[in-house]
C-alpha cells in the first residue's frame, strides 16, 4: 500500500521526489525507524509496537501549527550536503531511537533537537525567522523540537515532559487486533 501511495505522490516526470517517510507513516502502525542506504525507499525498517513505549512517546510529543508553505517555497534552493552533515543527522537519529526505547526524555529531547539542527544545516530553507520565533516561544517548556516534513510550514514537533498549551498531542496508530 505504501509503495502505491509513494508512486501516486511521485508520478513519472516528477522533478522533486517526495520522500517515502510520509507514505510509510500513513500505512504503518506503531513507531518505525526507516533505514536508508542511498535510495528513496528504506533498506530496512525497525518497528516498535510495545504499548509502554508507544504510550510514553504519546505523552511527550506535541504539534504546534505553523501554517501553510509560502508561494514559491523551495527547500532545495540552498543546500549544503556534506558527509559530516549526513553523519550528524544519522547519529542524532540513532540517539533519538535509543532514547525512545530507553524512555529517556532528556536524551530524546536533546537528540531530537540535534536532528533538527543537522537538517537545517544541510537544508537552511527548512526554517525561516518565523520558525525560530516559534521555537523561542516554547524553548522553556520543550526539551527538543523539530519540523515535520521538509519544513516551510506544517507543524513544529515538540518533545516535553508535560502537555504543551495550544498544542496537539500525538496519537500513535496501533496494529489491528482480530
ChimeraX attribute file (.defattr): number of C-alpha atoms within 10 A of each C-alpha:
attribute: neighborCount
match mode: 1-to-1
recipient: residues
	/A:1	11
	/A:2	16
	/A:3	13
	/A:4	10
	/A:5	15
	/A:6	20
	/A:7	15
	/A:8	11
	/A:9	16
	/A:10	16
	/A:11	10
	/A:12	8
	/A:13	7
	/A:14	9
	/A:15	8
	/A:16	9
	/A:17	13
	/A:18	16
	/A:19	16
	/A:20	20
	/A:21	17
	/A:22	15
	/A:23	19
	/A:24	20
	/A:25	15
	/A:26	12
	/A:27	12
	/A:28	15
	/A:29	16
	/A:30	17
	/A:31	20
	/A:32	16
	/A:33	15
	/A:34	16
	/A:35	13
	/A:36	12
	/A:37	9
	/A:38	8
	/A:39	9
	/A:40	13
	/A:41	16
	/A:42	15
	/A:43	11
	/A:44	11
	/A:45	11
	/A:46	9
	/A:47	13
	/A:48	13
	/A:49	15
	/A:50	12
	/A:51	12
	/A:52	11
	/A:53	17
	/A:54	20
	/A:55	12
	/A:56	16
	/A:57	22
	/A:58	15
	/A:59	17
	/A:60	21
	/A:61	24
	/A:62	25
	/A:63	21
	/A:64	20
	/A:65	14
	/A:66	16
	/A:67	11
	/A:68	11
	/A:69	12
	/A:70	9
	/A:71	6
	/A:72	6
	/A:73	13
	/A:74	16
	/A:75	16
	/A:76	14
	/A:77	10
	/A:78	12
	/A:79	14
	/A:80	14
	/A:81	12
	/A:82	11
	/A:83	9
	/A:84	11
	/A:85	17
	/A:86	15
	/A:87	12
	/A:88	17
	/A:89	22
	/A:90	15
	/A:91	16
	/A:92	22
	/A:93	19
	/A:94	14
	/A:95	19
	/A:96	23
	/A:97	19
	/A:98	15
	/A:99	19
	/A:100	19
	/A:101	17
	/A:102	12
	/A:103	16
	/A:104	13
	/A:105	20
	/A:106	16
	/A:107	19
	/A:108	27
	/A:109	25
	/A:110	18
	/A:111	25
	/A:112	26
	/A:113	22
	/A:114	22
	/A:115	25
	/A:116	20
	/A:117	19
	/A:118	21
	/A:119	24
	/A:120	22
	/A:121	19
	/A:122	19
	/A:123	20
	/A:124	18
	/A:125	19
	/A:126	24
	/A:127	19
	/A:128	13
	/A:129	8
	/A:130	12
	/A:131	19
	/A:132	10
	/A:133	11
	/A:134	14
	/A:135	19
	/A:136	12
	/A:137	11
	/A:138	17
	/A:139	13
	/A:140	9
	/A:141	16
	/A:142	24
	/A:143	21
	/A:144	25
	/A:145	26
	/A:146	24
	/A:147	24
	/A:148	16
	/A:149	15
	/A:150	18
	/A:151	25
	/A:152	22
	/A:153	21
	/A:154	17
	/A:155	21
	/A:156	21
	/A:157	23
	/A:158	29
	/A:159	27
	/A:160	23
	/A:161	16
	/A:162	12
	/A:163	17
	/A:164	19
	/A:165	10
	/A:166	10
	/A:167	16
	/A:168	16
	/A:169	17
	/A:170	14
	/A:171	14
	/A:172	15
	/A:173	15
	/A:174	14
	/A:175	10
	/A:176	6
	/A:177	4
	/A:178	3
